Amino acid sequence: MNQSIASVGDQKRALTASTLTFTVCFAVWTIFSIIGVKIKADLGLTDTQFGILVATPILTGSVSRLFLGIWTDQYGGRLVYTLQMLLTAFAVFLLTLVTSYEMFLIAALGVGLAGGSFAVGVAYVAKWYPREKQGTALGIFGMGNVGAAVTNFGAPFLLLAFGGQWQGVAQVYAIVLAVAAVIFFIFTKEDPDVAARKQSGEKHATFLEQLEPLRNQQVWRFSLYYFFVFGAFVALALWLPRYYVGAYGLDLKTAGMLAAAYALPGSIFRALGGWMSDKWGARSVMYWTFIACVICTFFLSYPATDYTIAGIDGPIIFNITIPLWLFVTLTIILGFFMSLGKAAVYKHIPTYYPNHVGSVGGIVGLIGGLGGFCLPIAFGFMNDVIGVWTSCFMLLTVIIGIALTWMHFAIINLEKQRIPELRGPRNLPELESLHD
């Protein structure tokens, strides 16, 4: 069986099962955005320590993507996906036995395996669809990012149901993930490439052969794009509940719901981004994404400032800050365009590297995930040292600016290689006109 003869039913089954299980995995991966706030209060952690705690699962989820992606190309997504979810469920359950900060960090490494599911799902889903439909299919799969919104919205209510005991939340998550693994294995089939190899007796590519495309600079450029559109998305999904509590004085339930309002469009519109990438090109979608995002983060970077003017009865102090409604609106817009960008990045990969989707998708996902690991730590550190809540958006503005600049000049160079005439001088008068 291969892409060209895979039935529509098999395609839909693979896509639906992968998307639903990825949603569960993503919800587990971001569990510390909610229970971490409770743990922070219980242990008396600083913002930097909190940032490290919520970012630690992101580290494991990022690093594991490269290996899981390659193993998916070699052994098939059905087997790798199932084993990955079962191991993660076991790690989440063990989390409930931890009491010290150091042990929380170790347990969080195991929980982070949930994030590796993305590389598995991308490689698995891409095998079922022809190139002209992969952008839409992978965009739909990527909607599993909505798991972050599920955690930000649902986990606070679950926490209340357990009387503020976060251990109950973790146990529920572990059970749901284990059940999802079993259901996925029962209702899915082996992907077409692996099935065809087994029938022909052909051996899969070695681990080192799968790493061959990583020598291309283009792969690392795609990785930088994903560092922002995905890494920053995860980082903000983890950080915003703490941001709303600290900067605006909201309670955790309200903060979680507002953070979910950011995470939701950052997930559900990924399918739209995939469709747009198929129709108008991933390059155009990336331009729209970066331009819109740099505008949003620039305005979100404006710090709260006190202005003093002379009054009749003495000086009058005005505090200028972004109103909550405007802040929430800008984060929703930001999440929407990040969603489009995530789909556009992964539209590139099966197009340029059809035989190495697992390895290239894995390294791009790894770098993007590292953004989700590094950025919350940076946000906490900058908040502790600088004392300006909006410093996180200042950092994101710089990152987007670098990514946009690199992309633009890389595209110009590619166009010059494709059309040699562009290398010469342009907009100069013709020689004949010089003699007029």
C-alpha positions in Angstrom: 0.0 0.0 0.0 1.2 3.5 -0.7 -0.1 7.1 -0.8 -1.5 6.8 -4.3 -3.8 3.8 -3.5 -4.5 4.4 0.2 -8.3 4.5 0.6 -10.0 7.7 1.7 -11.3 5.7 4.7 -7.8 4.8 5.7 -6.6 8.4 5.3 -9.4 9.7 7.5 -8.9 7.0 10.1 -5.2 7.8 10.4 -5.7 11.5 10.5 -8.6 11.5 13.0 -6.9 9.0 15.4 -3.6 10.9 15.2 -5.2 14.3 15.8 -7.2 13.2 18.8 -4.3 11.4 20.5 -2.0 14.4 19.8 -4.6 16.6 21.5 -4.4 14.4 24.6 -0.6 14.3 24.5 -0.4 18.1 24.1 -2.8 18.6 27.1 -0.5 16.4 29.2 2.6 18.2 27.9 1.4 21.5 29.2 -0.1 20.3 32.5 2.4 22.3 34.5 0.9 25.6 33.3 -1.9 25.0 35.8 -0.6 22.5 38.5 2.7 24.3 38.3 1.1 27.5 39.8 -0.2 25.4 42.7 3.2 23.7 43.1 4.9 27.1 43.0 2.7 28.3 45.9 3.2 25.1 47.9 7.0 25.1 47.5 7.5 29.0 47.6 9.3 29.0 44.2 10.7 32.1 42.5 9.6 33.1 39.0 12.8 31.7 37.6 12.3 28.3 39.4 8.7 28.3 38.2 9.9 29.0 34.6 12.4 26.0 34.9 9.7 23.7 36.2 7.1 24.4 33.4 9.8 24.3 30.8 11.4 21.0 31.8 8.8 18.8 30.1 9.3 20.9 27.0 13.0 19.9 26.9 12.3 16.2 26.9 9.5 16.6 24.4 11.9 18.6 22.1 14.9 16.4 22.3 12.9 13.2 21.9 11.3 14.5 18.6 14.4 13.8 16.6 14.7 10.2 17.7 10.9 9.5 17.7 10.6 10.9 14.2 13.4 8.7 12.8 12.0 5.6 14.6 8.6 6.4 13.0 10.2 6.4 9.5 11.9 3.1 10.4 9.3 1.2 12.4 6.0 2.9 11.7 3.9 5.5 13.5 1.4 3.0 14.9 3.9 1.2 17.1 6.0 4.2 18.1 3.0 6.4 18.9 1.4 3.7 21.1 4.6 3.0 23.1 5.4 6.7 23.5 1.9 7.4 25.0 2.1 4.4 27.4 5.5 5.4 28.7 4.3 9.0 29.2 1.2 7.9 31.0 3.4 5.9 33.5 5.6 9.0 34.0 2.6 11.3 34.7 1.3 8.8 37.3 4.7 8.7 39.0 4.6 12.5 39.2 2.0 12.2 42.0 4.6 10.6 44.3 7.0 13.5 44.2 7.5 16.0 47.0 10.7 18.0 46.5 11.5 20.6 43.8 14.5 18.6 42.5 12.4 15.4 42.1 9.7 17.5 40.4 12.2 18.4 37.7 13.3 14.8 37.2 9.6 13.6 37.0 8.9 16.5 34.6 11.5 15.0 32.2 9.3 11.9 31.9 6.1 13.9 31.4 7.8 15.7 28.6 7.8 12.6 26.4 4.2 13.6 25.5 5.6 16.4 23.4 7.5 14.0 21.2 4.2 12.8 19.8 4.2 15.6 17.3 7.1 14.2 15.3 5.5 10.8 15.3 2.2 12.1 14.1 3.6 14.3 11.4 5.6 11.4 9.9 2.7 9.0 10.2 0.0 11.3 8.8 2.2 12.5 5.9 2.6 8.9 4.6 -1.1 8.6 3.9 -1.6 11.7 1.7 -0.3 12.9 -1.7 1.9 16.0 -1.7 -0.9 18.4 -2.9 -3.0 17.5 0.2 -0.3 17.2 2.9 -0.5 20.8 3.9 -4.2 20.5 4.8 -3.8 17.1 6.4 -0.8 18.2 8.6 -2.7 21.4 9.4 -5.6 19.4 10.7 -3.3 17.1 12.7 -1.6 20.2 14.2 -4.9 21.3 15.6 -4.0 18.9 18.4 -2.2 22.0 19.9 -5.7 22.8 21.2 -4.6 20.4 24.0 -2.9 23.5 25.6 -6.3 25.3 25.7 -7.9 22.2 27.1 -5.5 22.2 30.0 -5.6 26.0 30.6 -9.4 25.9 30.5 -10.2 22.5 32.1 -7.5 21.8 34.5 -8.4 24.7 36.9 -11.9 23.2 37.2 -10.5 19.7 37.7 -8.2 21.2 40.4 -11.2 22.6 42.2 -13.1 19.3 41.9 -10.2 17.6 43.8 -10.2 20.3 46.5 -7.0 22.0 45.2 -5.0 18.7 45.2 -3.1 18.7 42.0 -2.2 15.0 42.4 -5.8 14.1 41.4 -5.4 16.1 38.2 -2.2 14.3 37.3 -3.8 10.9 37.9 -6.8 11.7 35.6 -4.4 12.8 32.9 -2.4 9.6 33.2 -5.5 7.4 32.9 -6.8 9.3 29.9 -3.5 9.1 28.1 -3.2 5.3 28.7 -6.7 4.8 27.4 -5.9 6.9 24.3 -2.9 4.8 23.5 -4.9 1.6 23.6 -7.7 3.1 21.4 -5.1 4.4 18.9 -3.5 1.0 18.5 -6.8 -0.8 18.0 -8.3 1.6 15.4 -5.3 2.5 13.2 -3.3 0.6 10.6 0.4 0.4 9.8 1.5 3.3 7.6 1.8 2.6 3.8 5.6 2.8 3.6 6.3 0.4 6.4 3.6 -2.0 5.1 5.2 -1.9 1.6 8.7 -2.5 3.0 7.5 -5.5 4.9 5.9 -7.0 1.8 9.0 -6.4 -0.4 11.5 -7.3 2.3 13.3 -4.0 1.8 15.3 -2.7 4.7 14.7 0.7 6.2 17.3 3.5 6.1 19.8 3.5 8.9 19.8 6.1 11.6 22.7 8.0 10.1 21.2 8.0 6.7 18.1 9.6 8.1 20.2 12.4 9.5 21.8 13.2 6.1 19.4 16.2 5.3 20.4 17.9 8.5 23.5 19.2 6.8 21.3 21.6 4.8 21.2 25.2 6.1 17.6 25.3 4.9 16.5 22.8 7.6 17.9 25.1 10.3 16.2 28.1 8.8 12.9 26.2 9.0 13.8 25.4 12.6 14.2 29.1 13.5 10.7 29.7 12.1 9.3 27.0 14.3 11.3 28.2 17.3 9.0 31.2 17.2 5.7 30.0 15.8 5.6 26.9 18.0 8.2 27.4 20.7 6.9 30.9 21.6 3.3 29.6 21.4 4.1 26.8 23.9 6.1 29.3 26.1 3.2 31.8 26.2 0.6 29.0 26.8 2.7 28.1 29.9 3.5 31.6 31.0 0.3 33.5 30.5 -1.6 32.1 33.5 1.3 33.3 35.7 1.4 36.6 33.8 -2.3 37.3 34.3 -2.1 36.5 38.0 1.1 38.6 38.6 0.5 41.5 36.2 -3.2 41.9 36.4 -4.0 40.3 39.8 -6.5 37.8 38.4 -7.4 34.6 40.1 -6.0 31.3 38.7 -9.4 30.2 37.1 -9.8 33.5 35.3 -6.2 33.5 34.3 -6.4 30.0 32.9 -9.5 30.9 30.8 -7.9 34.0 29.3 -4.7 31.9 28.5 -7.0 29.4 26.9 -8.4 32.2 24.7 -4.9 32.7 23.4 -4.1 29.0 23.0 -7.4 28.1 21.3 -6.9 30.1 18.0 -3.3 29.2 18.2 -4.4 25.6 17.6 -7.7 25.3 15.8 -6.7 27.5 12.9 -3.7 25.4 12.0 -5.9 23.5 9.5 -6.7 26.8 7.9 -3.0 27.5 7.7 -2.4 24.2 6.0 -5.2 24.8 3.5 -3.8 28.3 2.8 -0.3 26.9 2.3 -1.6 24.4 -0.2 -3.6 27.1 -2.1 -1.3 30.2 -1.9 2.1 28.8 -0.9 3.7 28.3 2.5 6.2 31.2 1.8 3.3 33.7 1.5 1.7 32.5 4.7 5.0 32.8 6.5 5.3 36.4 5.4 1.8 37.2 6.7 2.6 35.4 10.0 5.8 37.2 10.8 4.6 40.7 9.8 1.4 40.3 11.9 3.2 38.8 14.9 5.9 41.5 15.0 3.2 44.1 15.1 1.3 42.4 18.0 4.4 41.7 20.1 5.7 45.3 19.6 2.5 46.7 21.1 2.4 44.0 23.8 6.0 45.1 24.8 4.8 48.5 26.1 5.6 48.5 29.8 3.4 49.9 32.5 4.7 53.5 33.1 3.9 56.2 35.7 3.6 59.8 34.4 3.6 62.7 36.8 2.1 66.1 35.9 1.6 69.2 38.0 -1.8 69.7 39.6 -3.5 72.4 41.7 -3.2 70.4 44.8 0.1 68.8 44.0 1.5 66.3 41.5 -0.9 63.9 39.7 0.4 60.4 38.8 -1.0 58.6 35.8 -0.3 54.9 35.3 -0.2 54.0 31.6 -0.5 50.3 30.8 -2.2 48.1 28.3 -5.9 47.6 29.3 -6.8 43.9 30.0 -9.3 43.8 27.1 -6.7 45.0 24.6 -4.0 42.7 25.9 -6.3 39.7 25.6 -7.3 40.8 22.1 -3.7 41.1 20.9 -2.8 37.7 22.3 -5.7 36.1 20.4 -4.5 37.7 17.2 -1.0 36.6 17.9 -2.2 33.0 18.6 -4.2 33.0 15.3 -1.2 34.0 13.2 1.1 31.6 15.0 -1.3 28.9 14.1 -1.1 29.7 10.4 2.7 29.8 10.7 3.0 26.4 12.3 1.1 24.8 9.4 3.2 26.7 6.8 6.5 25.5 8.3 5.5 21.9 8.1 4.1 22.3 4.6 7.7 22.8 3.5 9.1 19.6 5.0 7.3 16.8 3.0 7.7 19.0 -0.1 11.5 19.4 0.1 12.3 16.1 2.0 9.6 13.5 1.2 11.8 10.6 2.2 13.0 12.2 5.4 9.9 13.6 7.0 10.6 12.0 10.3 14.2 13.2 10.7 13.7 16.7 9.2 10.4 17.1 11.0 12.0 15.8 14.1 14.9 18.3 14.1 12.5 21.2 13.2 10.2 20.1 16.0 13.2 19.7 18.4 14.3 23.3 17.8 10.8 24.6 18.1 10.3 22.7 21.3 13.5 24.1 22.7 11.9 27.5 22.2 9.1 26.2 24.5 11.8 25.2 27.0 14.2 28.2 26.9 11.6 31.0 26.6 9.7 30.4 29.9 13.0 30.3 31.7 14.0 33.5 30.0 10.6 35.1 30.8 11.0 34.2 34.5 14.6 35.3 34.7 13.9 38.7 33.0 10.9 39.2 35.2 13.1 38.6 38.3 16.0 40.7 37.2 14.4 43.5 35.1 11.1 43.6 37.0 9.1 44.4 33.8 6.3 42.0 33.0 6.2 42.9 29.3 9.9 42.1 28.9 8.8 38.6 27.5 7.2 40.3 24.5 10.2 42.5 24.0 12.3 39.3 23.6 9.8 37.8 21.2 9.8 40.9 19.0 13.6 40.5 18.6 13.3 36.8 17.7 10.6 37.5 15.1 12.7 40.3 13.6 15.6 38.0 13.1 13.5 35.2 11.6 11.8 37.6 9.2 15.0 39.1 8.1 16.7 35.7 7.5 13.7 34.4 5.6 13.5 37.5 3.4 17.2 37.4 2.3 17.1 33.7 1.9 14.2 34.0 -0.5 15.9 36.8 -2.4 19.0 34.5 -2.9 16.9 31.6 -4.0 15.2 33.8 -6.6 18.6 35.0 -7.9 19.6 31.3 -8.3 16.4 30.5 -10.1 16.4 33.6 -12.3 20.0 34.6 -13.1 19.0 38.0 -14.6 18.1 39.2 -11.1 21.7 39.1 -10.1 22.6 42.1 -12.2 21.7 45.8 -11.7 18.1 46.7 -11.9 16.1 49.8 -12.6 18.9 51.4 -14.6 18.4 53.2 -18.0 18.9 51.2 -21.1 22.2 51.9 -22.9 20.4 53.4 -25.8 18.8 56.1 -23.6 22.2 57.3 -22.5 22.8 58.6 -26.0 19.5 60.5 -26.4 
